[in-house]
Amino acid sequence: MSDSSLLPDDPTRRSALLTTCAVGAAGGATVAWPFLKSLKPSERALAAGAPVEVDIGAMAPGDLKRVEWRGKPVWVVRRTPEMLATLKQTESQLADPASDRKAYPTPDYAKNVHRSIKPEFLVVVGICSHLGCSPSEKFTPGGQPSLPDDWTGGFLCPCHGSTFDLAGRVFKNKPAPDNLEVPPHTYLSDSRILIGEDKKA
Ligand code: FES
């Protein structure tokens, strides 16, 4: 199936979807620019590629925190025990449950059933592996528009309907060719994560 065949025939809706996708892909860079512009060139280069420290100490179970790293949205999700329990339930419906595909290689420390260093905290880049839209969190289980009746929670890409579980793993027969990317990251303490490096500098 070609990419254009995945878009609706209605020109207004088609244009709206493409705009949404473009904003999702470029939004991070747009937000970053005023800050980066105020820096000297050497500081700007460092800020654009520098690791980002995230305080997760105040996150409640079920919370999603958004940060920006290298112009990309990165999500940290504090999963509840109920959310973690869904990961086994839907495994047979996933395209790559063990994260073996290589388009966005998953770090070894996240090649496990919860796809993270600590089961509770998921860290993923919020960009769909199909055409770069930013999916929406759909944590409420059950049937709802664009989702099946047996939905157990996860993420929905509004552009062409790819769905991902609560570990960012893509469901079968969807346009997205791979799971959501797990960026390099490490724990500086129980309440601080460094995104952009595998080990503490
Ligand atoms: S960009 Fe097409 S399904 Fe996500």
py3Dmol code that shows the C-alpha trace and the ligand (Angstrom):
import py3Dmol

protein = """\
ATOM      1  CA  MET A   1       0.000   0.000   0.000  1.00  0.00           C
ATOM      2  CA  SER A   2       1.416   3.430  -0.929  1.00  0.00           C
ATOM      3  CA  ASP A   3       1.580   6.201   1.651  1.00  0.00           C
ATOM      4  CA  SER A   4      -0.899   8.371  -0.258  1.00  0.00           C
ATOM      5  CA  SER A   5      -3.469   5.547  -0.296  1.00  0.00           C
ATOM      6  CA  LEU A   6      -3.486   5.656   3.478  1.00  0.00           C
ATOM      7  CA  LEU A   7      -4.850   9.209   3.487  1.00  0.00           C
ATOM      8  CA  PRO A   8      -8.586   9.977   3.245  1.00  0.00           C
ATOM      9  CA  ASP A   9     -10.096  11.124  -0.074  1.00  0.00           C
ATOM     10  CA  ASP A  10     -11.699  14.211   1.457  1.00  0.00           C
ATOM     11  CA  PRO A  11      -9.280  17.090   0.568  1.00  0.00           C
ATOM     12  CA  THR A  12      -9.962  19.076   3.767  1.00  0.00           C
ATOM     13  CA  ARG A  13      -9.363  16.115   6.051  1.00  0.00           C
ATOM     14  CA  ARG A  14      -6.354  15.041   4.007  1.00  0.00           C
ATOM     15  CA  SER A  15      -4.779  18.480   4.305  1.00  0.00           C
ATOM     16  CA  ALA A  16      -5.516  18.596   8.052  1.00  0.00           C
ATOM     17  CA  LEU A  17      -3.834  15.228   8.586  1.00  0.00           C
ATOM     18  CA  LEU A  18      -0.726  16.222   6.661  1.00  0.00           C
ATOM     19  CA  THR A  19      -0.508  19.483   8.613  1.00  0.00           C
ATOM     20  CA  THR A  20      -0.854  17.583  11.898  1.00  0.00           C
ATOM     21  CA  CYS A  21       1.915  15.242  10.828  1.00  0.00           C
ATOM     22  CA  ALA A  22       4.234  18.082   9.804  1.00  0.00           C
ATOM     23  CA  VAL A  23       3.635  19.905  13.084  1.00  0.00           C
ATOM     24  CA  GLY A  24       4.278  16.693  15.021  1.00  0.00           C
ATOM     25  CA  ALA A  25       7.586  16.174  13.268  1.00  0.00           C
ATOM     26  CA  ALA A  26       8.774  19.776  13.378  1.00  0.00           C
ATOM     27  CA  GLY A  27       7.144  21.001  16.598  1.00  0.00           C
ATOM     28  CA  GLY A  28      10.151  20.316  18.771  1.00  0.00           C
ATOM     29  CA  ALA A  29      12.467  22.377  16.595  1.00  0.00           C
ATOM     30  CA  THR A  30       9.962  25.257  16.532  1.00  0.00           C
ATOM     31  CA  VAL A  31       9.727  25.368  20.315  1.00  0.00           C
ATOM     32  CA  ALA A  32      13.483  25.132  20.749  1.00  0.00           C
ATOM     33  CA  TRP A  33      14.405  27.957  18.387  1.00  0.00           C
ATOM     34  CA  PRO A  34      13.819  31.111  20.566  1.00  0.00           C
ATOM     35  CA  PHE A  35      15.929  29.581  23.330  1.00  0.00           C
ATOM     36  CA  LEU A  36      18.678  28.362  21.021  1.00  0.00           C
ATOM     37  CA  LYS A  37      18.800  31.689  19.165  1.00  0.00           C
ATOM     38  CA  SER A  38      19.748  33.525  22.370  1.00  0.00           C
ATOM     39  CA  LEU A  39      22.897  31.436  22.791  1.00  0.00           C
ATOM     40  CA  LYS A  40      26.393  31.839  21.296  1.00  0.00           C
ATOM     41  CA  PRO A  41      27.087  29.430  18.388  1.00  0.00           C
ATOM     42  CA  SER A  42      29.168  27.045  20.540  1.00  0.00           C
ATOM     43  CA  GLU A  43      26.527  27.050  23.309  1.00  0.00           C
ATOM     44  CA  ARG A  44      23.795  26.534  20.716  1.00  0.00           C
ATOM     45  CA  ALA A  45      25.484  23.420  19.322  1.00  0.00           C
ATOM     46  CA  LEU A  46      25.881  22.020  22.819  1.00  0.00           C
ATOM     47  CA  ALA A  47      22.256  22.734  23.767  1.00  0.00           C
ATOM     48  CA  ALA A  48      20.912  21.175  20.553  1.00  0.00           C
ATOM     49  CA  GLY A  49      22.690  17.881  21.168  1.00  0.00           C
ATOM     50  CA  ALA A  50      23.238  17.896  24.903  1.00  0.00           C
ATOM     51  CA  PRO A  51      21.745  15.226  27.175  1.00  0.00           C
ATOM     52  CA  VAL A  52      18.622  16.316  29.062  1.00  0.00           C
ATOM     53  CA  GLU A  53      18.093  15.703  32.750  1.00  0.00           C
ATOM     54  CA  VAL A  54      14.529  14.873  33.814  1.00  0.00           C
ATOM     55  CA  ASP A  55      13.146  15.001  37.346  1.00  0.00           C
ATOM     56  CA  ILE A  56      10.720  12.092  37.735  1.00  0.00           C
ATOM     57  CA  GLY A  57      10.415  12.361  41.525  1.00  0.00           C
ATOM     58  CA  ALA A  58       6.992  14.033  41.520  1.00  0.00           C
ATOM     59  CA  MET A  59       5.396  11.871  38.837  1.00  0.00           C
ATOM     60  CA  ALA A  60       2.280  10.043  40.009  1.00  0.00           C
ATOM     61  CA  PRO A  61       1.419   6.540  38.738  1.00  0.00           C
ATOM     62  CA  GLY A  62      -0.176   6.934  35.306  1.00  0.00           C
ATOM     63  CA  ASP A  63       1.513  10.309  34.585  1.00  0.00           C
ATOM     64  CA  LEU A  64       3.211  11.133  31.273  1.00  0.00           C
ATOM     65  CA  LYS A  65       5.956  13.773  31.227  1.00  0.00           C
ATOM     66  CA  ARG A  66       7.130  15.390  27.972  1.00  0.00           C
ATOM     67  CA  VAL A  67      10.647  16.720  27.470  1.00  0.00           C
ATOM     68  CA  GLU A  68      12.635  17.706  24.408  1.00  0.00           C
ATOM     69  CA  TRP A  69      15.919  16.113  23.386  1.00  0.00           C
ATOM     70  CA  ARG A  70      17.696  16.980  20.129  1.00  0.00           C
ATOM     71  CA  GLY A  71      14.518  18.645  18.874  1.00  0.00           C
ATOM     72  CA  LYS A  72      12.479  15.484  19.440  1.00  0.00           C
ATOM     73  CA  PRO A  73       9.662  14.928  21.937  1.00  0.00           C
ATOM     74  CA  VAL A  74      10.589  12.315  24.548  1.00  0.00           C
ATOM     75  CA  TRP A  75       7.947  10.854  26.851  1.00  0.00           C
ATOM     76  CA  VAL A  76       8.486   9.448  30.301  1.00  0.00           C
ATOM     77  CA  VAL A  77       5.504   7.402  31.518  1.00  0.00           C
ATOM     78  CA  ARG A  78       5.170   6.161  35.080  1.00  0.00           C
ATOM     79  CA  ARG A  79       3.199   2.962  34.551  1.00  0.00           C
ATOM     80  CA  THR A  80       0.851   1.523  37.144  1.00  0.00           C
ATOM     81  CA  PRO A  81       0.881  -2.223  37.994  1.00  0.00           C
ATOM     82  CA  GLU A  82      -2.334  -2.529  35.940  1.00  0.00           C
ATOM     83  CA  MET A  83      -0.667  -0.869  32.928  1.00  0.00           C
ATOM     84  CA  LEU A  84       2.335  -3.205  33.214  1.00  0.00           C
ATOM     85  CA  ALA A  85       0.020  -6.227  33.375  1.00  0.00           C
ATOM     86  CA  THR A  86      -1.403  -5.370  29.920  1.00  0.00           C
ATOM     87  CA  LEU A  87       1.995  -5.886  28.254  1.00  0.00           C
ATOM     88  CA  LYS A  88       1.736  -9.687  28.391  1.00  0.00           C
ATOM     89  CA  GLN A  89      -1.945  -9.752  27.432  1.00  0.00           C
ATOM     90  CA  THR A  90      -1.484  -8.208  23.978  1.00  0.00           C
ATOM     91  CA  GLU A  91       1.902  -9.689  23.049  1.00  0.00           C
ATOM     92  CA  SER A  92       0.474 -11.975  20.351  1.00  0.00           C
ATOM     93  CA  GLN A  93      -1.044  -8.941  18.599  1.00  0.00           C
ATOM     94  CA  LEU A  94       2.258  -7.067  18.282  1.00  0.00           C
ATOM     95  CA  ALA A  95       4.437  -6.843  15.151  1.00  0.00           C
ATOM     96  CA  ASP A  96       7.747  -7.034  17.026  1.00  0.00           C
ATOM     97  CA  PRO A  97       7.153  -7.943  20.684  1.00  0.00           C
ATOM     98  CA  ALA A  98      10.848  -8.618  21.432  1.00  0.00           C
ATOM     99  CA  SER A  99      12.038  -5.403  19.719  1.00  0.00           C
ATOM    100  CA  ASP A 100      14.226  -7.286  17.234  1.00  0.00           C
ATOM    101  CA  ARG A 101      13.648  -4.916  14.298  1.00  0.00           C
ATOM    102  CA  LYS A 102      16.528  -2.618  13.533  1.00  0.00           C
ATOM    103  CA  ALA A 103      15.089   0.625  12.084  1.00  0.00           C
ATOM    104  CA  TYR A 104      15.149   2.100  15.587  1.00  0.00           C
ATOM    105  CA  PRO A 105      17.388  -0.343  17.508  1.00  0.00           C
ATOM    106  CA  THR A 106      16.303  -0.806  21.102  1.00  0.00           C
ATOM    107  CA  PRO A 107      19.190  -0.552  23.620  1.00  0.00           C
ATOM    108  CA  ASP A 108      20.049  -3.877  25.269  1.00  0.00           C
ATOM    109  CA  TYR A 109      18.923  -2.587  28.659  1.00  0.00           C
ATOM    110  CA  ALA A 110      15.415  -2.054  27.262  1.00  0.00           C
ATOM    111  CA  LYS A 111      15.116  -5.350  25.362  1.00  0.00           C
ATOM    112  CA  ASN A 112      12.757  -6.895  27.893  1.00  0.00           C
ATOM    113  CA  VAL A 113       9.007  -7.257  28.301  1.00  0.00           C
ATOM    114  CA  HIS A 114       8.563  -3.795  29.808  1.00  0.00           C
ATOM    115  CA  ARG A 115      11.057  -2.244  27.341  1.00  0.00           C
ATOM    116  CA  SER A 116      12.733  -0.107  29.964  1.00  0.00           C
ATOM    117  CA  ILE A 117      15.449  -0.082  32.626  1.00  0.00           C
ATOM    118  CA  LYS A 118      12.951   0.008  35.512  1.00  0.00           C
ATOM    119  CA  PRO A 119       9.590  -1.643  34.806  1.00  0.00           C
ATOM    120  CA  GLU A 120       7.668   1.340  36.163  1.00  0.00           C
ATOM    121  CA  PHE A 121       9.200   4.026  33.903  1.00  0.00           C
ATOM    122  CA  LEU A 122       8.889   3.931  30.121  1.00  0.00           C
ATOM    123  CA  VAL A 123      11.141   6.331  28.177  1.00  0.00           C
ATOM    124  CA  VAL A 124      10.402   6.638  24.432  1.00  0.00           C
ATOM    125  CA  VAL A 125      10.702   9.145  21.593  1.00  0.00           C
ATOM    126  CA  GLY A 126       7.169  10.328  20.770  1.00  0.00           C
ATOM    127  CA  ILE A 127       7.517  10.117  16.989  1.00  0.00           C
ATOM    128  CA  CYS A 128       5.750   7.490  14.874  1.00  0.00           C
ATOM    129  CA  SER A 129       8.079   5.295  12.800  1.00  0.00           C
ATOM    130  CA  HIS A 130       5.768   5.621   9.765  1.00  0.00           C
ATOM    131  CA  LEU A 131       5.888   9.259   8.612  1.00  0.00           C
ATOM    132  CA  GLY A 132       6.919  11.089  11.752  1.00  0.00           C
ATOM    133  CA  CYS A 133       3.620  12.175  13.325  1.00  0.00           C
ATOM    134  CA  SER A 134       3.452  12.416  17.089  1.00  0.00           C
ATOM    135  CA  PRO A 135       1.022   9.809  18.516  1.00  0.00           C
ATOM    136  CA  SER A 136      -1.466  10.624  21.298  1.00  0.00           C
ATOM    137  CA  GLU A 137      -1.629   8.824  24.599  1.00  0.00           C
ATOM    138  CA  LYS A 138      -4.738   6.666  24.928  1.00  0.00           C
ATOM    139  CA  PHE A 139      -4.365   5.219  28.398  1.00  0.00           C
ATOM    140  CA  THR A 140      -8.064   4.583  29.048  1.00  0.00           C
ATOM    141  CA  PRO A 141      -8.944   0.944  28.254  1.00  0.00           C
ATOM    142  CA  GLY A 142     -11.998  -0.039  26.213  1.00  0.00           C
ATOM    143  CA  GLY A 143     -13.501   0.797  22.847  1.00  0.00           C
ATOM    144  CA  GLN A 144     -13.338   4.387  21.588  1.00  0.00           C
ATOM    145  CA  PRO A 145     -13.003   6.116  18.180  1.00  0.00           C
ATOM    146  CA  SER A 146     -10.218   4.560  16.039  1.00  0.00           C
ATOM    147  CA  LEU A 147      -9.500   1.907  18.695  1.00  0.00           C
ATOM    148  CA  PRO A 148     -10.783  -1.671  19.146  1.00  0.00           C
ATOM    149  CA  ASP A 149     -13.246  -2.729  21.856  1.00  0.00           C
ATOM    150  CA  ASP A 150     -10.541  -4.781  23.590  1.00  0.00           C
ATOM    151  CA  TRP A 151      -8.104  -1.827  23.774  1.00  0.00           C
ATOM    152  CA  THR A 152      -5.943  -2.119  26.898  1.00  0.00           C
ATOM    153  CA  GLY A 153      -4.216   1.281  26.730  1.00  0.00           C
ATOM    154  CA  GLY A 154      -1.303   2.672  24.724  1.00  0.00           C
ATOM    155  CA  PHE A 155      -0.768   5.243  21.991  1.00  0.00           C
ATOM    156  CA  LEU A 156      -2.618   6.081  18.750  1.00  0.00           C
ATOM    157  CA  CYS A 157      -1.017   7.835  15.796  1.00  0.00           C
ATOM    158  CA  PRO A 158      -3.796  10.019  14.321  1.00  0.00           C
ATOM    159  CA  CYS A 159      -2.195  10.284  10.874  1.00  0.00           C
ATOM    160  CA  HIS A 160      -2.773   6.763   9.558  1.00  0.00           C
ATOM    161  CA  GLY A 161      -3.977   4.817  12.581  1.00  0.00           C
ATOM    162  CA  SER A 162      -0.887   3.011  13.880  1.00  0.00           C
ATOM    163  CA  THR A 163      -1.346   1.847  17.446  1.00  0.00           C
ATOM    164  CA  PHE A 164       1.303   1.105  20.072  1.00  0.00           C
ATOM    165  CA  ASP A 165       1.047  -0.658  23.424  1.00  0.00           C
ATOM    166  CA  LEU A 166       2.126   0.796  26.775  1.00  0.00           C
ATOM    167  CA  ALA A 167       5.741  -0.144  25.995  1.00  0.00           C
ATOM    168  CA  GLY A 168       5.676   1.694  22.631  1.00  0.00           C
ATOM    169  CA  ARG A 169       5.481  -1.569  20.636  1.00  0.00           C
ATOM    170  CA  VAL A 170       3.538  -1.317  17.377  1.00  0.00           C
ATOM    171  CA  PHE A 171       0.545  -3.584  16.752  1.00  0.00           C
ATOM    172  CA  LYS A 172       0.473  -5.917  13.709  1.00  0.00           C
ATOM    173  CA  ASN A 173      -0.836  -4.812  10.307  1.00  0.00           C
ATOM    174  CA  LYS A 174      -0.296  -1.109  10.918  1.00  0.00           C
ATOM    175  CA  PRO A 175       1.601   1.321   8.646  1.00  0.00           C
ATOM    176  CA  ALA A 176       4.311   2.043  11.235  1.00  0.00           C
ATOM    177  CA  PRO A 177       7.237  -0.319  10.456  1.00  0.00           C
ATOM    178  CA  ASP A 178       8.774  -0.304  13.917  1.00  0.00           C
ATOM    179  CA  ASN A 179       8.249   0.274  17.617  1.00  0.00           C
ATOM    180  CA  LEU A 180       8.697   3.733  19.157  1.00  0.00           C
ATOM    181  CA  GLU A 181      12.382   4.474  19.682  1.00  0.00           C
ATOM    182  CA  VAL A 182      13.886   4.077  23.156  1.00  0.00           C
ATOM    183  CA  PRO A 183      16.525   6.846  23.402  1.00  0.00           C
ATOM    184  CA  PRO A 184      19.811   6.251  25.207  1.00  0.00           C
ATOM    185  CA  HIS A 185      19.240   7.084  28.859  1.00  0.00           C
ATOM    186  CA  THR A 186      20.448   6.299  32.345  1.00  0.00           C
ATOM    187  CA  TYR A 187      19.423   6.902  35.961  1.00  0.00           C
ATOM    188  CA  LEU A 188      21.412   9.533  37.851  1.00  0.00           C
ATOM    189  CA  SER A 189      19.414   8.722  41.002  1.00  0.00           C
ATOM    190  CA  ASP A 190      16.010   7.239  41.862  1.00  0.00           C
ATOM    191  CA  SER A 191      14.371  10.516  40.893  1.00  0.00           C
ATOM    192  CA  ARG A 192      16.519  11.759  37.975  1.00  0.00           C
ATOM    193  CA  ILE A 193      16.996  10.368  34.464  1.00  0.00           C
ATOM    194  CA  LEU A 194      19.584  11.573  31.960  1.00  0.00           C
ATOM    195  CA  ILE A 195      18.310  11.289  28.374  1.00  0.00           C
ATOM    196  CA  GLY A 196      20.946  11.206  25.628  1.00  0.00           C
ATOM    197  CA  GLU A 197      23.612   9.119  27.335  1.00  0.00           C
ATOM    198  CA  ASP A 198      23.783   5.465  28.280  1.00  0.00           C
ATOM    199  CA  LYS A 199      26.028   6.021  31.264  1.00  0.00           C
ATOM    200  CA  LYS A 200      26.606   8.831  33.692  1.00  0.00           C
ATOM    201  CA  ALA A 201      29.364  11.138  32.381  1.00  0.00           C
TER     202      ALA A 201
END
"""
ligand_1 = """\
4
FES
S 2.721 8.737 10.743
Fe 1.411 7.404 9.662
S 0.637 6.096 11.215
Fe 1.966 7.398 12.288
"""
view = py3Dmol.view(width=600, height=400)
view.addModel(protein, "pdb")
view.setStyle({"model": 0}, {"cartoon": {"style": "trace"}})
view.addModel(ligand_1, "xyz")
view.setStyle({"model": 1}, {"stick": {}})
view.zoomTo()
view.show()
